[in-house]
Amino acid sequence: MADCYSTDQDDVDKILQLLESGNLSDLDLSDEDDNVEPHVQSNKFFIREGGDRVLPEDTVQENGAASNWDRDFASDNVDSASNANLETTEKQNIKWRRRSFDRLHNPWHKSESETDIVHMNPINYFKLYLPDSIFEQMANFTNIYALQNNILNFNPTDMLEIQTLIGLHIATGTLKLPRVRLFWDQFVGMNLFLDSMSRDRFFKLRTNLHIVNNLDRPESCQDKMFKVRPLYNSVRERCLQLSLEENLCVDEQIVPFRGNLSFKQYVKGKPTPWGVKIFVLCGKSGQAYDFLVYQGSTTELDQDTLKKFGLGASVVLHLAKRIDGEGHKLFYDNFFSSYNLLQLLKSRKICAGGTARLNRFANPPLLCDKDLKKKGQGSFDQVVSADGDVVVVKWMDNRSVALASNFVGSGELDVVERWDRVLKTYVKVSRPEIVRLYNHAMGGVDLLDQLIALYRIYIRSRKWTLRLIFHIIDFAIVCSWLEYKRDCTAVGVPVKNVLDLLHFRMRIAESLVKAGKPQSKKRGRPSCAESQPKSNPKRSKEEQRPIPEVRQDLVDHMPHLDGNKEGKRCKNKLCNQKTHSYCDKCMVHLCIKKDRNCFVDFHRPGRITVTQ
């Protein structure tokens, strides 16, 4: 920068005298010598503000071409920015100008694969993330762990029982009683728990639950997530298969855990500040498309990128590999933002932006907060990098906020309403376009966290593996529900027939507990309460139709006769006849006649319908 201010001492003295006298008419900073080399022509005087160089505003040219200074300075920056085959600008070479920013127009086109949509039952969506092979693996290694540790009175488990265990945990997170043991209390009377698994078996299976063989861990393995890695890989594999939305965001997610763990983190300001940190790439809808578990120095990040650009930029670059098309808009907060990150994303044709820490952008010469407050709420200031790659906008809302982007700056202003505490009314405030786009697309990971927290599987255990296992199950349920909702909208399912998250979770829980399993027998001695007459014998209990996953599993459905004097109405669709025959698994009455067989029609796998 020193050569930008170099000149003869006589010229310097002359300029100082003119400045002191106030007569600037004779001050000429132009260079009329056409024979001077181009790099000498760029050595002009610049006004300095707070130790930073502020370049003069651009003059609008009729042909839209850049000035000679633009071309010379941009070419110098490109030459000085190349380092380790990455076209980035060193921090000391970042220069800023006050001029308009050329918006990057990169339209987004919807993926053609999204046109082929197959609507399924909730359990089918869930098993796209956690297939039966995962439950089989969990059963095998749970048996191995119990055998290795000589667990007394442990009966070997199988895949169906592990599915029941997971289904009951999903139900506990959805229904939320003060204690887990209350789900087996006769006073509460939850048949889903009483008829499927005993309370002691439930806790014994959960204590010994494993996904890998601990003895198979290699000596050179640096993966701290080794014990739960297959589960996370299975969910991530499905996330990588989904079609991306236009608006994406990267943010951090915390798995609540306060026990002893080497890669446990503390993040100030989070609802649960202690836990395991996961970086997630999400869409605006909350659907996750990729994620990365942070485990300190062993996190699977490129070490060269990590040393050169830092953790935040390395995480975004790692997750941005998922973005294969053009036109996507990626947003993140100031933990990840940096000047070089925006340059690298622009070279990959990814439109990116987010809040910024100005010291990472070589302290651009933006107006201070005091000056912006004088201009009033809604005022903003904008500077553009000399190479035209990055724009930084500082906007005064209730307080100032700085945002940086590689595709749009202040752009088209819109108007928002803000509450004025002095006037006691709403006032209209102008807002730059980058702020509007950021607010519109940035909440995807927060929405995902909110949906998980609504019905989180709550356990009290010192084992970090259990907390991570059940977190990824909640994670998979929310992602499968978002995928289910998207498909319902695509195929035109009425809104009243679309399951909300609570009923979606209960459908998955009931399917895991009952579907594909034989009818369980009652355990223990018969209760004396069963022989007592009902308190209101005149009022008959209404029969509840089973969910399609249980009705159509073709396992242990047997017809029986009820022995009542008067038959009950057949529960098959479009049949209003009365019958004495019923299914002992579904517990509904169905006709078995010579001219019609509603029992077979009711259990035959057919067209899937959505009911609530």
N, C-alpha and C positions, 0 to 999 in steps of 0.2 A: 504493500500500500504506500510505502514511502515514495516510490517513483511517481505515483499519481500527483504528488504535490511538489515535485522537483522543478525548479526554474532558476533563472539567474537571480542573484541577490539584488541587483538594481531593480528588476521587475517587482520583486517582493516589496522593497522599500516604497516604490511608486504606488503600489496597490494599497499599502497601509496608510500612506498619506491621503489618498483619495477617500478611503473609508473614514478617516478621522475628520476630514473636511466636509463630508456629506455630499460632495459633488461626484456622482458616479457616471456622468455623461461621457467622460473621457475614458471610462474603464472598458477595455476591449479584451475579451478572453478568447477570441477566435484565432485560429491559426490559418493565415492566408498563404502559407508556403506550400504549394502543391507538391514539392519534391521531397517533403518529409516522409519518412517511412510510416506505414500504417500504425505500428505499435506506438509511435511517438504521438500520432494524432489523437490517440485516446487519452493522453495525459492531460486532462482538463481539470479545472478547479471544481471542487464539490463542497457543498455546505455540510458541516459536521454538526450532529445533534447528539449530545450525550455520549460522545466518543465513537458513535457509529456513523458510517458514511451513508448519507441519504442522496440518492441520485435524482437528477431533475426529471420531472414528469415527461412522458413521451409526447411528442407533437403528432397530431393525427395526420397521416399521409393519405393522399387520395387513392393511391394504388394499394394501400394496405401493407406495403413492404416494411420490413424492420429497418431501423436506422443503421448506419455504419457502426456506431458504438455497440448496438445489440449484437451484430454479427461478430465483431471482433472479440467482445467480452465473452460471448457464448462459446466461441471456438476455443478461447483460452481456458475456460472452465472445463470443457470437455477434455482437453489435453491434460489438465492437472487432476481430473477426477478419476481417471482410470487407475484402479488398484485391485490386484488379484482377480483380474478379468471381470470385475464388477464396475459398471459405469456409475459411479457415485462421486459426489463432490465432498472434498474434505471440509471440515467445519470452518477452518480459517479462510477458505476460499468462497464461502457462501456470501453473496452480495444481494442486496434488496433494492427494488425500485418502486416508486409510486406510479403505477399505471394500471390500465385495465387488464384483466386476465382473459386469455383466449380459452373459452370453454371447450372441453374435449367432448365431442359428440360421438358416442359409442353405443348405439342402440342394442337392447337386449332382445333376444328371440327365444321364445319358449321351446323347450326340448320336444322333439317329435315323439320320444318314448312315453311322454305323459298322456298320449292319446289312447294307449292300450291299458285300460284300467279294469281290474277284476275285483269286484266287491266281495268281501269275505266276512266271516264271523269274527268277533273280537279275539278268540283264542288263536285263530289262524294268523292274525296280524302280530300277536305277541310271539308266536313261534317262529316268525321270520327273524326275530332278534335273538331268541333263545330256543333253538330247536330241541327235539327230543334227544339228540346226541349229547347235548350239554347235561341234561338230567341223568342220562345213563352214565356219563363220566363222573358226575357228582356222587351217584350211588356207589360206583366201584371204589372210588378213592375214600369215601366215607367208611366203607367196610375195611379197607386196608389200614386206615388210620386207627380205627378201633382195635384191629388185630395187633398192630404195632405197639399200642399202649396198654394192651391187656385190659380193655374195658370190661368190667364184670356185667354179666346178664345182658349183653348186647346181641340182639338178634340181627342177622344181616338184613340190610335193606335192599330195595330195588328201585327202578326208575319210577314206577307208579307211586310208591310211597314218598319218594323225594318230591314228586309233583304235588302230592297232597300236602306235604310240609310247606312248600312254597306258596301254594294256594291259601293255606290257613294263615300264613304270615301276611299275605296281601289283604285278607279279610280283616285281620287285626288292625292294620294301618287304616283301613277304610271305616270301620265301625267305631274304633277308639273307645275302649272301656278303660277305667282307671288302672286296672291290673290285668295282665295277660291271663292269669288263672281264672278270672271271672268268666271267661268264654266257655269254660267247662262246668260252670256252676248250674245246678239243677234249677235254681230260682230264675236265672236268666233264660235258660232253656233254648240254647242255640243248637239246633240239630245238626248244622253243618259241622260243628266241632264234636258234638257228643257221638255222632254216628260214624265219624271218619277216622279218628285217631285219639288215643288216650292222652291225657295231659302229660304223664311221665314220659311216654314215648316221644312226644313233641319236643320236650326239653332235651332229652338224651340225643335225639337226632340233630338238633340244632347245635349242641355242644360239640359234636364230633363231625360236623359238616365240613367237608374238604372237596376241593376241585382238582388238586394235583397231589402227587406223592411227594412228600417232603424230602425223601431220600433220593429222589431223582434230580435234585437241583445240582447243576454243574458247579465245580469249584470256582470257575472263572465268571460265573453269572453275576452281573452287576444290577440286575433288574430287581428293585425292591418290591415290585408288584407281582413277583413270580407266583405267589400262592393264589392270586385271583386273576392272573393274566388271561387264561382261556375264556373266562366269562366276559371280560372287557373286550377282548378281540372279537368275540362273536357279535356283540352289540355294535361295535365299530364297523364290522364288515357289512352289516345291513345299512348303517348310516352312509357308507361310501357308495351304496348302490342307488340312493335316492337322487332324483332330479333336483337341481338347485333352483332356488328362487332368485329373483332379480336383486333384492336387497338382503345383504348378509352382514353379520356382525361377529366380532370376536370379543369375548369377555371371560372373566374367571368365575368359577363355581366352587363353592366350599361344601365338602362332605363333612357334616358335624361329627367331631370326635375329639375328646379331651384326654384320652389315655396316652400311654407311653408309645411313641412312634417317632422314628428318626426323621421322616419327611413331613411331619405335621407342621402346619403353617399358622401364623396369626395375621389376619387381614383386618386392619382397623376399619370400622364403619360397616362391616357386614352384620346381618342379623345373628349369624353364628360365626364369630371371628376365628374360633379354633377349629382346625380340621385339615383335611387333605384338599389341596388345590387342584382343580381340573380346568384347563383352558378349553373352551368350547367354541366351535364355529356353528352359528345358528342362523336361521332365516328369521324374517320378521314375524312369522307365525309361531316361533318357538321351536320349530323342528330342528333337531341337531343333525349336522351333516359330517362332522368330524370332531374329535376331542383328543386331548393330550393330558395325561396325568403328570403333574409336576412332582418329581422325586429328587430334587437337589441336583447335584453334579452328575448324576446318572440319567437324567432326563434325556430321551432320545432326540436330541437336537444336533444339528451340524456344528461341530466344535469351531471350525473356521469362521462360520457366520456368527456364532456366539461371541467369539473374541472381537470381531470387527464391529458388530452392530449392537451387541447387548442382548439381554434376555427378551425384552418386550418385542423388538423387531424380529428376533429369531423365531419366536412363537408364531407371530403373524405370518412370516414367510413359510414356516413349516405347515401351518393349516391352510395357507393359500394355495398349496399344491393341489388341493381338492378342487379348486376352481379351474375348470378346463375350457369353458366357453368365454366369449367376449360379451361385454355389456353389463357384467355384474358390478354392483356397487358395494364396497366393503367398508365398514365403519368400525371404529374402536375408540377407546378412551385414551387419556394422556399417559397412562402407564406404558402403552405400546408405541406411541407416536414418536417419530423422528423424521428428520429431513431425508436421510438416505433411504428409509423404508418407503416413503412416497415415491422416490425416484425408481427404486427397484420394482415396485408394483406397477408403476406406469410403463416400464419397459416390458412387463408381462401383459400389458393392455388390460389392467385391472384398475378401475376407478376406485379410489380410496380416499378417506378423510376421517377426521376425528378431532377431538379436543387436543390441545397442544400445550406442552411446557416450553415456554419461549427460549429457555436457555439451551434446549436441544436444537433450536433453529438459529443459533448464532445471534440471539437477541435482536430480532428485527426491529427497526425503528418505528414502532407503532406509537400512537398517542397514549399518554399515560391516563390512568383512571380519572384523575382530576380534570383533565381537559375534556374527556368524554362525558363526564357528568355535567360540565358546563354546557355542552351541546344538547344535553337532555337524554332521557331514556329512549332507546331505539337508535341512537347514533352509533356509527361504526367507522373503523379505519381499516384499510387494506393495503398490503404490500405484496409484490410479486418478485420471485427470485429472478436474477439476471438471466438465467438460462431458460426461464419460462416453465419450469417443471412444477413448481410449488407456489401456492398462494396462501397467505396467512391473513385471516380476518379477525379483528377484535371488535366485539359487539357489546354494548352496554345495555344489559337488561336490568334486573334488580341489582345485579353486580356484574362486573365485566367478565367475559369469557372469550378465550382465544381458540380458534379452530384453524386447522391446516388441511389442505386438500391438494390433489393433483389433477382434478377435473372440473371443479367449479369453485367460484369465489362468492362475492356478494350476489352476483347474478340478478335474477328477477326478485325484487323485494315483494313481500306480502305483509299483511297487517294482522297482528294478533292482539288480544285483549289482556291487559294486566291490571291488577287491583292497585289503586293508588291509596295509600294509607292516609295521606293528607287530605285529598279531596273526597275520600270515602265513596269512591265509585270506580268503575272500570274505565280505563283509558286505552286508546288505540296506539300501538307501538309498531313501528316498521321492523321487519326481520329479514336478514340476508338469506339467500337461498341455501347456503351450506348449512345454516342452523336448522332450517326447516327439514332438509333431507336427513340430517343427523338425528333430530328428535323423532322423525318418522320411522327410522329403521334400526335404531340402536337398542331397543328394548327386548330383543329376541331371547337372549340368555336369561335376563331377569324374569321374563314370562315363563321360561322353562323351569327356573328355580321356584317360582310361585306355584306352578302346577304340581311339582314334586312335593312341596311343603304342605299342600292341602291334605294329602292322605299318605304321608310318609310312614313307612314301616318302622315303628318305634321298638327298639330293643335296648336293654341295659346289659352291656357286656364289655369286658375289658379287651376282648379280641377285636383288633382292627379289621381282621379279615371279614368278620360277620357284618360290620358296619359297611364295608365297601361292597360286599356281596349284595346286601339288600338295597343299597343305594342304586346300584346298576340295574336291579330289577325294577325299582321305581322309575328309573331313567327310561328303561325299555317300555314300560307301560305307557308313560306319557307320550313318548315318540310314536308308539303304535296307535294310540288314540288320535293323535294329530294326523297320522297317515289315514286312519279310518275316516275321520271327519272330512278330509280332503276328497277321498274317494266317494263318500256319500254325496257331497256337493256335485262331484263330476257326473255321477250317474243319475242324479235328480231324486234322491231319497227325500221325502218330506221331512221338514225340520222336526216335527213332533215325533217322528220315528227314529231320529238320530240319538244314540245314547250319549248322555253326559259322562263326565269322567268318573263320577261315583258309580253309576250303573255299569259302566264299561269295566271298571276294576272288579266289581262283584261278579260280572259275567265271566271274567278270566279266572277269578278265584273259584267259582263254582265249577267251571270246566276242568280246572286242574284237579279239583278234589273228587269229582264224580265221573267225568267223561272217560269212557274206556275202561272202567273198573267194575268188577262184579259187586253185587249188592252185599254190603257189610252186615254181619250178624250182630245182634245185641250182645254186649259183654256183661259179665257179672250176674248177680242174682236179680230176679225180677223185682221191681219195686212194688211195695204194697199199695202205692197210689194208683197202680194200673187197674186193680180190681174194684176200686171205688167207682160209683156211678158219677157221671158228669153232672156238674152243677146246674146246667141248663140243657136237659136232654132234647127239648123241642127244637133247639137251634142247631142245625147241622153245619159242620165245617165245610167251607167251600174248597173244592179241589183246585190246586194250583198246577197249571201246565208247566212241565219242565222246560228248561232252555233247549234250543235245538242241538247244542253240542252233546247233551246227555241223551236226548230223545233219539238221536240218529246214530249213536255209537255202536249199535248192534251187539251189545254185551249184556247178558243176563237179564233180558226182558222176558218175563214169564207171565202167562195169563192165569188168573185165578177167579173163583166165584166168591162173591161177598156174603151170600147167605141171608141177605135182607129180604123182607117181604115185598118191598117196592124197589124197583130198579132206579138207577140214576142215569141222567142224560149222558149220552156219548159225547166225548170231548174232541172227537175228530171234526175237522172243518166240514161244514155243510151237512152235518148229520144231527138230526134232532130226536132220534129214537132213544128209548131207555133200555138199559141193559144191566145185567148182574155181573158181567165179566170185567175185570180190571187188570192193569199191569202192576205187578208187585214192586217194580223199581221206580216207575214214573208215578205210581199211585194216582192214576186217573182211570175212569171207566171208558171202555172201548168195546164196540160191537164185534162179535164173532158170529156171523149168521151164514146161512147157506147162500144167500143172494148178495151179501156184502161182507167184507172183512176189513173193518176200520182199524183193527189192531195192527195189521200189516201195513196199511196205508199210513198210519200215524207214525210208525217207526222207520219207514223206508226213507233213505237219504234222497232228498230231492232238491228242489230249488230253494236257495237260502233266502229267508225273509228277515227283515229287521223289525224287532219288537222291543218294547220297553216295559 
